[in-house]
Amino acid sequence: MAPASGIGRHATRGLASTAFAQFVKVFGTMATTIVVARILSPSDYGVAAMVAPLTGLVLTFQNLGFTQAVVQTRELDFEHSNALFWLNVVVSIVAALAMVAVAPLAAAFYGDVRAGYVTAATGLTILVTGLKLQHQALLNREMRFHALSINDIVVSIMTLILTTVAALILRNYWAIWLGIFLNAVVSTAMMWRACRWRPRLGASFTGVRKLVVFGANLTGFNLVNFFARNLDNVIIAKVQGADAVGLYDRSYKLMLFPLQNINQPLARIMLPVLSRVRDEPERYRRVYELALRALALGSMPGILAAAICSDRLIPFLLGERWAAASPIFFWLSLTAIVQCVPNTAAWLYISTGNTRRMMYWGIFSSSVSIVSFIIGVHWGAVGVACAYFIGQVATSPFLYWYATLGTPVPQRFMYAVQLPSLAGGAFAWGVVSAAGQNLPTVAVIAIALAASYIGAAAAQACTPGGRAAMAEMLRQAANLLPERFRQRPLGSS
């Protein structure tokens, strides 16, 4: 096993590289949303939102959890990788054909032929995506975070450029599909370029059963989680129509999608790191707790600031015709705050090999979310967003207990880690309420962000554990310095 300092240094450098890539990716996603939303209509986005749940369902079966299985397993040889590659290809072909087959059903369900056209075309995207999955998993297993970060940066920039050009030329919903398809093409090409592993024709499936079982349990969780993450769009589209789901979808993309874009790359780093130290309980706990503190301190204050400014932020970013999305965005912002900590529970399940328990939890939590959506839709898209938040709050305590059961991580920490950021949000709300009512929108947003982060950092520094964690974050940040600076005592010449 690698020395602690070696893993820590590698993880920290990977985190820095990934953080920069995610900054670019989130910025690119936000910029694409803002720019293209000013060119296309809510109805165009509504068509894309209609198709997205079906695409997500098919993609859940496409990977079958093999990517995480490759990262988590202790032993992996060429034959295992080759078998998993061809399994992914076969499944991708079947999935693409399934999209074409169900396209008429999608058009009939929504009463909109545009949804059928885009559903069929999405089969091409699925085919291209299937060719990169094993290469991506191998890069992650080898902790080649820099290569993965370069891929994210290039794909994000190209998606912004290509989607914007497509929107300017086509002026309809096809621009959104084309942007997603070209995203898949660029990403697949980048993965093959970065990973030198190449498959061979023919495959031996001896010894892959354990990986398939691990992936099957994870796929079960992803499947039920898919319904919780996508049924809201389906219900709103069916009951309220394309305009309403377009407003909801843009609000979702502006808030929850960036949070997912933070959690996914963090998981890319944390899963191989936690998997390597899973036989060392104290080290495992320290790694997880430090990562979760950093995540809460880095993301929650910004989300709270966005919620505080939601009534101004949406018209400012998307234009006045999207103002009706402001209350939706507010409730989804609160949901994103609640999800910051629960999203990391997957690290505990996967790194310890407990994907069966993860699947059971997914069944329970997804059932709660689906019931919430069905109840909330009676009050429109805003009601769905509000019900989503209430459901997440209600299930979080059960998740904290179940996810930490049998792990070195104490349940109480899952609550304590959020308190400093919540205190910072309360401080920011007070500052904005007192001083920001008559200020320009840009000034209000800046004040909310600054107050939220300053308040959270101050609250973190008020406890011994918080101070120790912040000091450790600074020590780990020193791993980014060249070796000669890290070895030289502080203040020496």
C-alpha positions as CSV (number, residue, x, y, z in Angstrom):
1,M,0.0,0.0,0.0
2,A,1.2,3.5,-0.8
3,P,2.5,5.6,2.1
4,A,0.1,8.0,3.7
5,S,2.0,11.0,2.5
6,G,2.1,9.6,-1.1
7,I,-1.6,9.0,-1.3
8,G,-2.3,12.4,0.4
9,R,-0.1,14.3,-2.0
10,H,-1.5,12.5,-5.0
11,A,-5.0,13.0,-3.9
12,T,-4.5,16.7,-3.1
13,R,-2.9,17.4,-6.4
14,G,-5.7,15.5,-8.1
15,L,-8.2,17.5,-6.1
16,A,-6.6,20.8,-7.2
17,S,-6.6,19.7,-10.8
18,T,-10.1,18.4,-10.6
19,A,-11.3,21.5,-8.8
20,F,-9.9,23.8,-11.6
21,A,-11.5,21.5,-14.2
22,Q,-14.8,21.6,-12.4
23,F,-14.7,25.4,-12.1
24,V,-14.3,25.5,-15.9
25,K,-17.0,22.8,-16.3
26,V,-19.5,24.5,-14.0
27,F,-18.7,27.9,-15.6
28,G,-19.2,26.3,-19.1
29,T,-22.4,24.7,-18.1
30,M,-23.8,27.9,-16.6
31,A,-22.6,29.9,-19.6
32,T,-24.2,27.5,-22.0
33,T,-27.4,27.6,-20.1
34,I,-27.4,31.4,-19.9
35,V,-26.4,32.1,-23.5
36,V,-28.5,29.4,-25.2
37,A,-31.5,30.2,-23.0
38,R,-31.5,33.7,-24.5
39,I,-31.5,32.3,-28.0
40,L,-34.0,29.4,-27.6
41,S,-37.4,29.4,-26.0
42,P,-38.7,27.6,-22.8
43,S,-40.6,25.2,-25.2
44,D,-37.3,24.2,-26.9
45,Y,-35.8,23.3,-23.5
46,G,-39.1,21.6,-22.6
47,V,-38.6,19.2,-25.5
48,A,-35.1,18.4,-24.2
49,A,-36.4,17.9,-20.7
50,M,-39.1,15.5,-22.0
51,V,-36.4,13.3,-23.5
52,A,-33.9,13.5,-20.7
53,P,-35.6,11.1,-18.3
54,L,-35.8,8.4,-20.9
55,T,-32.2,9.0,-21.9
56,G,-31.2,8.8,-18.2
57,L,-33.0,5.5,-17.8
58,V,-31.2,3.9,-20.8
59,L,-27.8,5.3,-19.6
60,T,-28.4,3.7,-16.2
61,F,-28.4,0.3,-17.9
62,Q,-25.6,1.2,-20.3
63,N,-22.8,1.3,-17.7
64,L,-24.1,-1.4,-15.3
65,G,-21.8,-0.1,-12.5
66,F,-18.7,-1.4,-14.2
67,T,-16.9,1.9,-13.9
68,Q,-17.1,1.9,-10.1
69,A,-16.3,-1.8,-10.0
70,V,-13.1,-1.3,-11.9
71,V,-12.1,1.5,-9.4
72,Q,-13.0,-0.4,-6.3
73,T,-11.7,-3.9,-7.0
74,R,-8.3,-4.9,-5.7
75,E,-7.2,-7.0,-8.7
76,L,-7.8,-6.2,-12.4
77,D,-6.0,-7.7,-15.4
78,F,-6.2,-7.1,-19.2
79,E,-8.8,-9.9,-19.7
80,H,-11.1,-8.3,-17.2
81,S,-10.8,-4.9,-18.8
82,N,-11.3,-6.4,-22.3
83,A,-14.5,-8.3,-21.2
84,L,-16.0,-5.2,-19.6
85,F,-15.2,-3.1,-22.6
86,W,-17.1,-5.4,-24.9
87,L,-19.9,-5.8,-22.5
88,N,-20.3,-2.0,-22.5
89,V,-20.3,-2.0,-26.3
90,V,-23.0,-4.7,-26.6
91,V,-25.1,-3.0,-24.0
92,S,-24.7,0.4,-25.7
93,I,-25.9,-1.1,-29.1
94,V,-28.9,-2.6,-27.4
95,A,-29.6,0.7,-25.6
96,A,-29.4,2.7,-28.8
97,L,-31.8,0.4,-30.6
98,A,-34.1,0.7,-27.6
99,M,-34.2,4.5,-27.9
100,V,-35.2,4.2,-31.6
101,A,-37.9,1.7,-30.8
102,V,-39.5,3.7,-28.0
103,A,-39.4,7.0,-29.9
104,P,-43.0,6.8,-31.2
105,L,-44.2,5.9,-27.7
106,A,-42.4,9.0,-26.3
107,A,-44.1,11.2,-29.0
108,A,-47.5,9.7,-28.2
109,F,-47.1,10.0,-24.4
110,Y,-46.3,13.7,-24.5
111,G,-48.5,14.4,-27.5
112,D,-45.5,16.1,-29.1
113,V,-43.8,14.6,-32.1
114,R,-40.6,16.6,-31.4
115,A,-40.0,14.4,-28.3
116,G,-40.0,11.3,-30.6
117,Y,-37.5,12.8,-33.0
118,V,-35.0,13.7,-30.3
119,T,-35.5,10.3,-28.6
120,A,-34.5,8.4,-31.7
121,A,-31.5,10.7,-32.4
122,T,-30.2,10.2,-28.9
123,G,-29.4,6.6,-29.8
124,L,-26.3,8.0,-31.6
125,T,-25.1,9.7,-28.5
126,I,-25.4,6.5,-26.5
127,L,-23.4,4.5,-29.0
128,V,-20.5,7.0,-28.9
129,T,-20.6,7.2,-25.1
130,G,-20.3,3.4,-24.7
131,L,-16.9,3.4,-26.4
132,K,-15.2,5.5,-23.6
133,L,-16.5,3.9,-20.4
134,Q,-13.7,1.4,-19.8
135,H,-11.0,3.9,-20.7
136,Q,-12.5,6.4,-18.3
137,A,-12.7,3.7,-15.5
138,L,-9.0,2.8,-16.0
139,L,-7.9,6.4,-15.8
140,N,-9.8,6.8,-12.6
141,R,-8.4,3.5,-11.2
142,E,-4.9,4.6,-11.9
143,M,-5.6,8.0,-10.2
144,R,-4.7,9.9,-13.4
145,F,-6.8,12.8,-12.3
146,H,-4.9,15.3,-14.4
147,A,-5.8,13.5,-17.6
148,L,-9.5,13.3,-16.6
149,S,-9.4,17.0,-15.7
150,I,-8.0,18.0,-19.1
151,N,-10.9,16.0,-20.7
152,D,-13.4,17.9,-18.6
153,I,-12.0,21.3,-19.5
154,V,-11.8,20.6,-23.3
155,V,-15.3,19.1,-23.4
156,S,-16.8,21.9,-21.4
157,I,-15.3,24.6,-23.7
158,M,-16.2,22.8,-26.9
159,T,-19.8,22.2,-25.6
160,L,-20.2,25.9,-24.9
161,I,-18.9,26.9,-28.4
162,L,-20.6,24.2,-30.4
163,T,-24.0,24.4,-28.7
164,T,-24.0,28.2,-29.0
165,V,-23.2,28.0,-32.7
166,A,-25.8,25.4,-33.2
167,A,-28.4,27.5,-31.4
168,L,-27.6,30.5,-33.5
169,I,-27.9,28.5,-36.7
170,L,-30.8,26.2,-36.0
171,R,-32.8,28.3,-33.6
172,N,-34.7,25.3,-32.3
173,Y,-34.5,22.2,-30.0
174,W,-32.1,20.4,-32.3
175,A,-29.3,22.7,-31.2
176,I,-29.5,21.2,-27.6
177,W,-29.3,17.6,-28.9
178,L,-26.4,18.5,-31.2
179,G,-24.5,20.0,-28.4
180,I,-24.9,16.9,-26.2
181,F,-23.9,14.6,-29.1
182,L,-20.8,16.6,-30.0
183,N,-20.0,16.6,-26.2
184,A,-20.0,12.8,-26.3
185,V,-17.8,12.7,-29.5
186,V,-15.2,15.0,-28.1
187,S,-15.1,13.3,-24.7
188,T,-14.7,9.8,-26.2
189,A,-11.8,10.9,-28.4
190,M,-10.1,12.6,-25.4
191,M,-10.5,9.4,-23.3
192,W,-8.9,7.2,-26.0
193,R,-6.1,9.6,-26.4
194,A,-5.3,9.8,-22.7
195,C,-5.6,6.0,-22.0
196,R,-3.2,3.9,-24.0
197,W,-5.1,0.6,-23.2
198,R,-6.7,-0.9,-26.3
199,P,-9.2,-3.7,-26.5
200,R,-8.8,-6.8,-28.6
201,L,-11.4,-8.7,-30.5
202,G,-12.9,-11.6,-28.5
203,A,-13.3,-11.7,-24.8
204,S,-12.9,-14.1,-21.9
205,F,-15.5,-13.6,-19.1
206,T,-13.7,-15.8,-16.6
207,G,-13.3,-14.0,-13.3
208,V,-15.6,-11.1,-14.0
209,R,-18.6,-12.4,-12.1
210,K,-17.7,-10.6,-8.9
211,L,-17.4,-7.3,-10.8
212,V,-20.7,-7.9,-12.5
213,V,-22.5,-8.6,-9.2
214,F,-20.9,-5.5,-7.7
215,G,-22.1,-3.5,-10.7
216,A,-25.6,-5.0,-10.6
217,N,-26.2,-3.8,-7.1
218,L,-25.0,-0.4,-8.0
219,T,-27.1,-0.4,-11.1
220,G,-30.1,-1.2,-8.9
221,F,-29.4,1.9,-6.8
222,N,-28.9,4.0,-10.0
223,L,-32.1,2.7,-11.4
224,V,-34.3,3.7,-8.5
225,N,-32.4,6.9,-8.0
226,F,-33.0,7.7,-11.7
227,F,-36.8,7.7,-11.0
228,A,-36.3,10.1,-8.1
229,R,-34.1,12.4,-10.2
230,N,-36.2,12.4,-13.4
231,L,-39.9,11.6,-12.6
232,D,-40.4,15.3,-11.6
233,N,-39.7,16.3,-15.2
234,V,-42.1,13.7,-16.6
235,I,-44.9,14.6,-14.2
236,I,-44.6,18.3,-14.8
237,A,-44.4,17.8,-18.6
238,K,-47.4,15.5,-18.6
239,V,-49.6,17.7,-16.3
240,Q,-48.3,21.3,-17.0
241,G,-46.8,21.1,-20.5
242,A,-43.5,22.0,-22.2
243,D,-43.3,25.6,-20.9
244,A,-43.6,24.6,-17.3
245,V,-41.1,21.8,-17.5
246,G,-38.8,24.1,-19.4
247,L,-38.8,26.6,-16.4
248,Y,-38.3,23.8,-14.0
249,D,-35.5,22.2,-16.0
250,R,-33.5,25.4,-16.3
251,S,-33.9,26.0,-12.6
252,Y,-32.7,22.5,-11.9
253,K,-29.7,22.8,-14.2
254,L,-28.7,26.1,-12.7
255,M,-28.7,24.8,-9.1
256,L,-28.7,21.0,-8.7
257,F,-26.7,20.2,-11.8
258,P,-23.7,22.3,-10.7
259,L,-23.8,20.5,-7.3
260,Q,-23.7,17.1,-9.1
261,N,-20.8,18.4,-11.2
262,I,-19.0,19.0,-7.9
263,N,-19.9,15.7,-6.3
264,Q,-19.1,13.5,-9.3
265,P,-15.4,14.6,-9.8
266,L,-14.9,14.5,-6.0
267,A,-16.2,10.9,-6.1
268,R,-13.6,10.3,-8.9
269,I,-10.9,11.1,-6.4
270,M,-12.4,9.9,-3.1
271,L,-13.5,6.4,-4.3
272,P,-9.9,5.2,-5.2
273,V,-8.4,6.9,-2.2
274,L,-11.0,5.5,0.3
275,S,-10.8,2.1,-1.3
276,R,-7.1,2.0,-0.7
277,V,-7.4,2.8,3.0
278,R,-10.6,0.9,3.8
279,D,-8.6,-1.6,6.0
280,E,-7.3,1.3,8.2
281,P,-10.4,2.6,10.0
282,E,-8.8,5.6,11.6
283,R,-7.2,6.8,8.4
284,Y,-10.4,6.1,6.5
285,R,-12.4,8.2,8.9
286,R,-9.9,11.1,8.7
287,V,-9.9,11.1,4.9
288,Y,-13.7,11.1,4.6
289,E,-14.3,13.7,7.3
290,L,-11.7,16.1,5.9
291,A,-13.2,15.8,2.4
292,L,-16.7,16.3,3.7
293,R,-15.7,19.4,5.6
294,A,-14.0,20.9,2.5
295,L,-17.1,20.1,0.4
296,A,-19.5,21.7,2.9
297,L,-17.3,24.8,3.4
298,G,-16.7,25.2,-0.4
299,S,-20.2,24.6,-1.8
300,M,-22.9,25.2,0.8
301,P,-22.2,29.0,1.4
302,G,-22.5,29.6,-2.3
303,I,-25.7,27.7,-2.6
304,L,-27.2,29.6,0.3
305,A,-26.2,32.9,-1.2
306,A,-28.0,31.8,-4.5
307,A,-31.1,31.0,-2.5
308,I,-31.1,34.3,-0.7
309,C,-30.9,36.2,-4.1
310,S,-33.1,33.8,-6.1
311,D,-35.7,36.5,-6.9
312,R,-33.1,38.7,-8.5
313,L,-30.6,36.1,-9.8
314,I,-32.9,34.3,-12.3
315,P,-34.0,37.4,-14.3
316,F,-30.5,38.7,-14.2
317,L,-29.0,35.5,-15.6
318,L,-31.7,34.3,-18.0
319,G,-33.8,37.4,-18.8
320,E,-37.1,38.6,-17.6
321,R,-39.1,36.0,-19.5
322,W,-37.7,33.4,-17.2
323,A,-38.7,35.3,-14.0
324,A,-41.4,32.7,-13.2
325,A,-38.6,30.2,-12.5
326,S,-37.4,32.2,-9.5
327,P,-39.5,30.5,-6.8
328,I,-38.7,27.1,-8.4
329,F,-35.0,28.0,-8.2
330,F,-35.4,29.0,-4.5
331,W,-36.8,25.6,-3.4
332,L,-34.3,23.7,-5.5
333,S,-31.5,25.7,-3.9
334,L,-32.7,24.6,-0.5
335,T,-32.8,21.0,-1.8
336,A,-29.2,21.3,-3.1
337,I,-28.1,22.5,0.4
338,V,-29.8,19.4,2.0
339,Q,-28.1,17.1,-0.6
340,C,-24.5,18.3,-0.1
341,V,-23.8,15.8,2.7
342,P,-26.1,12.9,1.6
343,N,-24.5,12.9,-1.9
344,T,-21.3,11.7,-0.3
345,A,-22.9,8.7,1.3
346,A,-22.2,6.8,-2.0
347,W,-18.5,7.1,-1.2
348,L,-19.1,5.1,2.0
349,Y,-21.2,2.4,0.3
350,I,-19.0,1.9,-2.7
351,S,-15.6,2.1,-1.1
352,T,-16.6,-0.5,1.5
353,G,-18.3,-2.7,-1.1
354,N,-21.8,-2.3,0.4
355,T,-23.6,-1.7,-2.9
356,R,-26.5,-4.0,-1.9
357,R,-27.2,-1.7,1.1
358,M,-26.9,1.3,-1.3
359,M,-29.5,-0.3,-3.5
360,Y,-31.9,-0.8,-0.6
361,W,-31.5,2.8,0.5
362,G,-32.2,4.0,-3.1
363,I,-35.4,2.1,-3.2
364,F,-36.6,3.8,0.0
365,S,-35.5,7.3,-0.7
366,S,-36.7,7.2,-4.3
367,S,-40.1,6.1,-3.2
368,V,-40.3,9.1,-0.9
369,S,-39.3,11.4,-3.6
370,I,-41.8,10.0,-6.1
371,V,-44.7,10.4,-3.6
372,S,-43.5,14.0,-3.0
373,F,-43.6,14.8,-6.7
374,I,-47.1,13.3,-7.1
375,I,-48.4,15.4,-4.2
376,G,-46.5,18.6,-5.2
377,V,-47.6,18.7,-8.8
378,H,-51.1,19.8,-7.7
379,W,-49.4,23.2,-7.1
380,G,-47.5,23.2,-10.3
381,A,-43.7,23.2,-10.9
382,V,-43.2,25.3,-7.7
383,G,-45.1,22.7,-5.7
384,V,-42.9,19.9,-7.1
385,A,-39.7,21.8,-6.1
386,C,-41.1,22.4,-2.6
387,A,-42.2,18.8,-2.1
388,Y,-38.8,17.6,-3.3
389,F,-37.1,19.7,-0.6
390,I,-39.4,18.5,2.1
391,G,-38.8,14.8,1.1
392,Q,-35.1,15.3,1.2
393,V,-35.2,16.9,4.7
394,A,-37.4,14.0,6.0
395,T,-35.1,11.2,4.8
396,S,-31.7,12.7,5.6
397,P,-31.6,11.5,9.3
398,F,-32.3,7.9,8.2
399,L,-29.6,8.1,5.6
400,Y,-27.0,9.4,8.1
401,W,-27.7,6.4,10.3
402,Y,-27.8,3.8,7.5
403,A,-24.8,5.0,5.5
404,T,-22.5,5.2,8.5
405,L,-23.6,1.9,10.0
406,G,-20.5,-0.3,10.3
407,T,-18.1,2.3,9.1
408,P,-15.5,4.3,11.1
409,V,-17.5,7.6,10.4
410,P,-19.7,8.7,13.3
411,Q,-23.3,9.6,12.5
412,R,-23.1,12.8,14.6
413,F,-20.4,14.2,12.3
414,M,-22.9,14.2,9.3
415,Y,-24.9,16.8,11.2
416,A,-22.0,18.8,12.8
417,V,-20.2,19.3,9.4
418,Q,-23.2,21.4,8.1
419,L,-23.6,23.8,11.0
420,P,-20.8,26.3,10.1
421,S,-22.1,26.8,6.6
422,L,-25.7,27.1,7.8
423,A,-24.6,29.8,10.3
424,G,-22.8,31.6,7.4
425,G,-26.0,31.5,5.4
426,A,-28.0,33.0,8.2
427,F,-25.4,35.7,8.6
428,A,-25.6,36.5,4.9
429,W,-29.4,36.6,4.9
430,G,-29.2,39.2,7.8
431,V,-26.7,41.3,5.9
432,V,-28.6,41.3,2.7
433,S,-31.9,42.0,4.4
434,A,-30.3,45.0,6.3
435,A,-28.3,46.6,3.5
436,G,-29.1,45.1,0.1
437,Q,-32.7,46.0,-0.7
438,N,-31.9,49.1,-2.7
439,L,-28.6,48.0,-4.2
440,P,-28.0,46.8,-7.8
441,T,-28.4,43.1,-8.4
442,V,-24.7,42.5,-9.0
443,A,-23.9,44.2,-5.6
444,V,-26.5,42.2,-3.8
445,I,-25.2,38.9,-5.2
446,A,-21.6,39.8,-4.3
447,I,-22.5,40.8,-0.8
448,A,-24.5,37.6,-0.2
449,L,-21.6,35.5,-1.5
450,A,-19.0,37.3,0.6
451,A,-21.0,37.3,3.8
452,S,-22.0,33.6,3.4
453,Y,-18.4,32.4,3.0
454,I,-17.0,34.7,5.6
455,G,-19.6,33.7,8.1
456,A,-19.1,30.0,7.4
457,A,-15.3,30.3,7.8
458,A,-15.7,32.2,11.0
459,A,-18.2,29.6,12.4
460,Q,-15.8,26.8,11.4
461,A,-13.0,28.5,13.3
462,C,-15.0,28.6,16.5
463,T,-14.6,24.9,17.3
464,P,-11.4,22.9,17.9
465,G,-12.4,20.3,15.3
466,G,-13.1,23.1,12.7
467,R,-9.8,24.8,13.4
468,A,-7.9,21.5,13.1
469,A,-9.7,20.7,9.8
470,M,-8.9,24.1,8.3
471,A,-5.3,23.7,9.4
472,E,-5.2,20.3,7.8
473,M,-6.6,21.7,4.6
474,L,-3.8,24.2,4.5
475,R,-1.2,21.5,5.1
476,Q,-2.7,19.4,2.3
477,A,-2.7,22.5,0.0
478,A,1.1,22.7,0.6
479,N,1.3,19.5,-1.5
480,L,0.7,21.6,-4.5
481,L,4.0,23.4,-4.0
482,P,7.2,22.1,-5.7
483,E,9.2,19.7,-3.6
484,R,12.0,22.1,-2.9
485,F,9.6,24.6,-1.2
486,R,7.9,21.9,0.8
487,Q,11.1,20.6,2.2
488,R,12.4,24.1,3.1
489,P,11.5,25.3,6.6
490,L,9.1,28.2,6.8
491,G,10.9,31.5,6.8
492,S,14.2,30.1,5.6
493,S,16.0,31.8,2.7
